[in-house]
């Protein structure tokens, strides 16, 4: 099979190019794409447990824990003990993170527009749903 | 923007799931997806310089050099000095690598079939060409 037909090669090369661009844009705000993922979860859902964040981002608990550690050091999130269940930790976005929300969401929209600029709206939807199918197959 | 619509998230999650599966299958032969990329170039084109390999795989010279080092240690490739140009290094696949070719190519076909099983032939072509468009945009 030619490399340009191999789905692992195509996904690795396209992910790498999008990730590099996105990382570079987000670095102005001193955050990473993975940290944006966490903020997106918190902005869309309100406070969450680390387990809920991992489920939304399809990440292992150990990966989530490492990302949250760095975000806490950088004052982007707070971890509090749930007053209703003292064995549960609740993660919330800080004011510092919330103040950057508008600018960061503009970067996300710009990045999506840039890389999908040659696709019609129908083609964009199809690409997204086909990538989602690949993700689902991996979870089975 | 919802995370499930963000192209960085979709590519990262789909690449991660395909890469994990592919890595696990290739580990039976003690090679990585990146090393398979190099072998694919050599099998399709014959002997190549490290620069030519980097161009085909869209990788920096330093990354190619690291991959080749590990492949040479593992006796998958040889580096020779080009007799026609003593400043040029030529990389070739070893007999050990060539003996695994059939089995490794079967893994690649199986992996592509698995993750693209829900797509028609036309949808597969479209997905590949749209990922190729994303790669090209990143190279501009």
Interface residues (C-beta under 8 A of the other chain):
Chain A: X1 X2 X3 X4 X5 X6 X7 X8 X9 X10 X11 X12 X13 X14 X15 X16 X17 X18 X19 X20 X21 X22 X33 X37 X40 X41 X44 X56 X57 X58 X105 X108 X109 X111 X112 X114 X115 X116 X117 X118 X119 X123 X126 X127 X128 X130 X131 X132 X133 X134 X135 X137 X138 X139
Chain B: X1 X2 X3 X4 X5 X6 X7 X8 X9 X10 X11 X12 X13 X14 X15 X16 X17 X18 X19 X20 X21 X22 X33 X37 X40 X41 X44 X56 X57 X58 X105 X108 X109 X111 X112 X114 X115 X116 X117 X118 X119 X123 X126 X127 X128 X130 X131 X132 X133 X134 X135 X137 X138 X139
